[in-house]
Amino acid sequence: MSAEFPSELVPNYECSTFVIRDFTRIRHTHEVVYSEPLIFNGLTWRLKVYPNGNGIAKGNYISIFLEMLKGLSETSKYEYRVEMLNYRDPQRLQVVREFSSDFEVGECWGYNRFYRIDLLEREGFLSGPDSMSNGSQVPGDSITLKYFVRAPTYAQQSRDQKRHIDHLEQQMTLLQQQLNEMNIKYNEEVNKNAAIKRGSTSSNNNVVAAGVSSSSIAKRKFIVKSSSNQQSASSADHTGEVSKENKMIDQEEIKGTYLDEPSPSSNFVSAVPNMQVIRQRSSNSSSPRHL
C-alpha cells in the first residue's frame, strides 16, 4: 500500500501515472515506450519502459527506468519510487521499487529486472476485461505504473526553484527586448509609409494644379484674342477702316499677353520631376544505468 505523509524533514514527492494499454501487442512491437513528461521546479522527468525487457533481462522481465530530460548542468541526487498497481487487490498487492541516484540530463536510472513478464497476468498486474483502477474501468490488457520524484532535502528543492525562477526572469527580459525592437521597427515602417503617402498626394495635387493652370491660361488667351477681334470688327463698322497704328497697338497687347503669361508646357514639365523623385523613393523602399 502506498501512502505519502507530509514531512518537515524532506519534501513531498511529485507524482505521475503511466498506463500502458494493449501491453501484449506492445511487448512484441515496441522495444521502448515513454510516459508523458513530469515537470516541476524547472526539471523534466519521464518513465522509460522496456515492455519485453532490456539487456540480459530481455524476454523475461519488464524493465523500467526514470530519465531526466531537463535539469541542472551539474550532477544532482534525487530520490524516486516506481509502483506497479495490482488490479486484483489494489489496496494490498503492489510492486514498489525505491532508490536515490545521481542524475545528469539525459541519464536514466532504474531496474532491468523490475518484474517477471509471465507473472503479470497471473498475479493481477495485467488488467482483464472488467478491471478497475481508482474507481474507473481500465481497458483490458493494460498495466498501470506510478512514479514519484523529489529532491532529498528542502535546501536542494529551494536551489532548484531559485534557478528555475532566475531562468524564467532571463527569458522574460529577452522576450521584452525582442518586443521593444519589434515595436521600434513597426513604428519606423508606419512613419515611412505615411511619408510616402503624403508625398504621393502632394505630387498628384501639383499635377492637377498644373493642368488647371494650363487650361486657365489657354482660356485667357482665347478671350484676349476674341476681344481683340470684336473690337477690330466694331471699329470697322463705325469708321469703315482700321488705322495701321491701332492694329499695331492691338498686336502688341496680344503679344504682351503671351509673353507675360507662363507657358503651360513649362509648368507641366516642372511638375513631372517632383512626381518621379517620389516614385524612386517609394521603390527603394545515453544508455541507462542498471541496478
LINTAZI-V927870 format. One record per backbone hydrogen bond with DSSP energy under -1.0 kcal/mol. CO is the residue of the C=O (numbers start at 1). NH is the residue of the N-H. If there is no record, write none. Layout:
{{CO | NH} {CO | NH}}
This chain:
{{14 | 149} {16 | 147} {18 | 145} {20 | 143} {22 | 26} {23 | 27} {25 | 28} {25 | 29} {26 | 30} {33 | 49} {38 | 45} {40 | 43} {43 | 40} {44 | 69} {44 | 70} {45 | 38} {46 | 67} {47 | 35} {48 | 65} {49 | 33} {50 | 53} {50 | 63} {52 | 59} {54 | 57} {55 | 58} {57 | 60} {57 | 61} {60 | 117} {62 | 114} {63 | 50} {64 | 111} {65 | 48} {66 | 109} {67 | 46} {68 | 106} {70 | 44} {76 | 103} {78 | 101} {79 | 150} {80 | 99} {81 | 148} {82 | 97} {83 | 146} {84 | 95} {89 | 92} {89 | 93} {95 | 84} {97 | 82} {99 | 80} {101 | 78} {103 | 76} {104 | 107} {107 | 68} {108 | 289} {109 | 66} {111 | 64} {115 | 62} {117 | 120} {119 | 123} {120 | 125} {120 | 126} {124 | 87} {127 | 141} {128 | 131} {131 | 138} {133 | 136} {136 | 133} {141 | 23} {142 | 127} {143 | 20} {144 | 85} {145 | 18} {146 | 83} {147 | 16} {148 | 81} {149 | 14} {150 | 79} {153 | 157} {154 | 158} {155 | 159} {156 | 160} {157 | 161} {158 | 162} {159 | 163} {160 | 164} {161 | 165} {162 | 166} {163 | 167} {164 | 168} {165 | 169} {166 | 170} {167 | 171} {168 | 172} {169 | 173} {170 | 174} {171 | 175} {172 | 176} {173 | 177} {174 | 178} {175 | 179} {176 | 180} {177 | 181} {178 | 182} {179 | 183} {180 | 184} {181 | 185} {182 | 186} {183 | 187} {184 | 188} {185 | 189} {186 | 190} {187 | 191} {188 | 192} {189 | 193} {190 | 194} {191 | 195} {192 | 196} {193 | 197} {194 | 198} {195 | 199} {196 | 200} {197 | 201} {198 | 202} {199 | 203} {200 | 204} {201 | 205} {202 | 206} {203 | 207} {204 | 208} {205 | 209} {206 | 210} {207 | 211} {208 | 212} {209 | 213} {210 | 214} {211 | 215} {212 | 216} {213 | 217} {214 | 218} {215 | 219} {216 | 220} {217 | 221} {218 | 222} {219 | 223} {220 | 224} {221 | 225} {222 | 226} {223 | 227} {224 | 228} {225 | 229} {226 | 230} {227 | 231} {228 | 232} {229 | 233} {230 | 234} {231 | 235} {232 | 236} {233 | 237} {234 | 238} {235 | 239} {236 | 240} {243 | 247} {244 | 248} {245 | 249} {246 | 250} {247 | 251} {248 | 252} {249 | 253} {250 | 254} {251 | 255} {252 | 256} {253 | 257} {254 | 258} {255 | 259} {256 | 260} {257 | 261} {263 | 267} {264 | 268} {265 | 269} {266 | 270} {267 | 271} {268 | 272} {269 | 273} {271 | 275} {272 | 276} {273 | 277} {274 | 278} {275 | 279} {276 | 280} {277 | 281} {278 | 282} {279 | 283} {280 | 284}}
